[in-house]
Amino acid sequence: MIEHFNEICEFRQKNPIVKGKVIKTDDPILVNVKNSLKNLKKELESKYKIFNGINLSIEVSKGAANFPHVTHICILPPNQKVSNGIYVAICFDKAGKGAVVGCLESKTNPKGLNVKLRKKRKNSP
């Protein structure tokens, strides 16, 4: 599991986010990172497919036309979609420094998850 995690981080280290530049989902540069995401998904499924008798599903970020800047893996309860609800996600840092794991909610169909703002922009009061 650690190997795949590190490979995903290394991808972003070698391919940093550049404003205005995207990586198309069919770009050959993505072959290794997509394999790492798929393999990490398989390992998570083997360990966390069922929790307290509840069947979970695991989805990896793919992007529609462009590969996402924030690569993520979501652990979903039954009948849950990433686009609608509250779930657990592993979000990989845009600079490839690591990942954050926590509870997320859909931006498309929010459910009212209480959020604590921990960081303010420099220009905000």
NORNORWO-V918268 format. One record per pair of residues at least 12 apart in sequence whose C-alpha atoms are under 10 Angstrom apart, sorted by the first residue. I is the first residue (numbers start at 1). J is the second residue. If there is no record, write none. Layout:
BEGIN
[[I & J] [I & J]]
END
This chain:
BEGIN
[[1 & 36] [1 & 39] [1 & 40] [1 & 41] [1 & 42] [1 & 43] [1 & 44] [2 & 40] [3 & 36] [3 & 39] [3 & 40] [4 & 32] [4 & 33] [4 & 35] [4 & 36] [4 & 37] [4 & 38] [4 & 39] [4 & 40] [4 & 41] [4 & 43] [5 & 33] [5 & 36] [5 & 37] [5 & 39] [5 & 40] [5 & 92] [5 & 98] [5 & 99] [6 & 36] [6 & 96] [6 & 97] [6 & 98] [7 & 32] [7 & 33] [7 & 35] [7 & 36] [7 & 37] [7 & 96] [8 & 32] [8 & 33] [8 & 34] [8 & 35] [8 & 36] [8 & 37] [8 & 40] [8 & 71] [8 & 72] [8 & 92] [8 & 93] [8 & 96] [8 & 98] [8 & 99] [9 & 33] [9 & 71] [9 & 92] [9 & 93] [9 & 94] [9 & 95] [9 & 96] [9 & 97] [9 & 98] [9 & 99] [10 & 33] [10 & 95] [10 & 96] [10 & 97] [10 & 98] [11 & 29] [11 & 30] [11 & 32] [11 & 33] [11 & 36] [11 & 94] [11 & 95] [11 & 96] [12 & 33] [12 & 69] [12 & 70] [12 & 71] [12 & 92] [12 & 93] [12 & 94] [12 & 95] [12 & 96] [12 & 97] [12 & 98] [13 & 93] [13 & 94] [13 & 95] [13 & 96] [13 & 97] [14 & 95] [14 & 96] [15 & 29] [15 & 94] [15 & 95] [15 & 96] [16 & 69] [16 & 94] [16 & 95] [16 & 96] [17 & 68] [17 & 69] [17 & 70] [17 & 94] [17 & 95] [18 & 69] [21 & 66] [22 & 65] [22 & 66] [22 & 67] [22 & 68] [22 & 69] [23 & 63] [23 & 65] [23 & 66] [23 & 67] [23 & 68] [23 & 69] [24 & 63] [24 & 64] [24 & 65] [24 & 66] [24 & 67] [24 & 68] [25 & 62] [25 & 63] [25 & 64] [25 & 65] [25 & 66] [25 & 67] [25 & 68] [26 & 65] [26 & 66] [26 & 67] [27 & 66] [27 & 67] [30 & 67] [33 & 71] [34 & 60] [34 & 61] [34 & 62] [34 & 67] [37 & 59] [37 & 60] [37 & 61] [37 & 62] [37 & 71] [37 & 72] [37 & 73] [38 & 59] [38 & 60] [38 & 61] [38 & 73] [40 & 60] [40 & 73] [41 & 57] [41 & 58] [41 & 59] [41 & 60] [41 & 73] [41 & 74] [41 & 75] [42 & 58] [44 & 57] [44 & 58] [44 & 73] [44 & 75] [45 & 57] [45 & 58] [45 & 59] [45 & 75] [48 & 75] [49 & 75] [49 & 76] [49 & 77] [50 & 77] [51 & 77] [54 & 77] [54 & 78] [55 & 76] [55 & 77] [55 & 78] [55 & 79] [56 & 75] [56 & 76] [56 & 77] [56 & 78] [56 & 79] [56 & 80] [57 & 74] [57 & 75] [57 & 76] [57 & 77] [57 & 78] [57 & 79] [57 & 80] [57 & 81] [58 & 73] [58 & 74] [58 & 75] [58 & 76] [58 & 77] [58 & 81] [58 & 82] [58 & 88] [58 & 89] [59 & 72] [59 & 73] [59 & 74] [59 & 75] [59 & 76] [59 & 81] [59 & 82] [59 & 89] [60 & 72] [60 & 73] [60 & 74] [60 & 75] [60 & 82] [60 & 89] [60 & 90] [61 & 73] [61 & 74] [61 & 82] [61 & 91] [68 & 94] [69 & 92] [69 & 93] [69 & 94] [69 & 95] [70 & 90] [70 & 91] [70 & 92] [70 & 93] [70 & 94] [70 & 95] [70 & 96] [70 & 99] [71 & 90] [71 & 91] [71 & 92] [71 & 93] [71 & 94] [71 & 96] [71 & 99] [72 & 89] [72 & 90] [72 & 91] [72 & 92] [72 & 93] [72 & 99] [72 & 100] [72 & 101] [73 & 88] [73 & 89] [73 & 90] [73 & 91] [73 & 92] [73 & 101] [74 & 87] [74 & 88] [74 & 89] [74 & 90] [74 & 91] [74 & 101] [74 & 102] [74 & 103] [74 & 104] [75 & 87] [75 & 88] [75 & 89] [75 & 90] [75 & 103] [76 & 88] [76 & 89] [81 & 106] [82 & 104] [82 & 105] [82 & 106] [82 & 107] [82 & 108] [82 & 109] [83 & 105] [83 & 106] [83 & 107] [83 & 108] [83 & 109] [83 & 110] [84 & 105] [84 & 106] [84 & 107] [84 & 108] [84 & 109] [84 & 110] [84 & 111] [85 & 104] [85 & 105] [85 & 106] [85 & 107] [85 & 108] [85 & 109] [85 & 110] [85 & 111] [85 & 112] [85 & 113] [86 & 103] [86 & 104] [86 & 105] [86 & 106] [86 & 107] [86 & 109] [86 & 110] [86 & 111] [86 & 112] [86 & 113] [87 & 102] [87 & 103] [87 & 104] [87 & 105] [87 & 106] [88 & 101] [88 & 102] [88 & 103] [88 & 104] [88 & 105] [89 & 101] [89 & 102] [89 & 103] [89 & 104] [89 & 105] [90 & 102] [90 & 103] [90 & 104] [91 & 104] [103 & 115]]
END
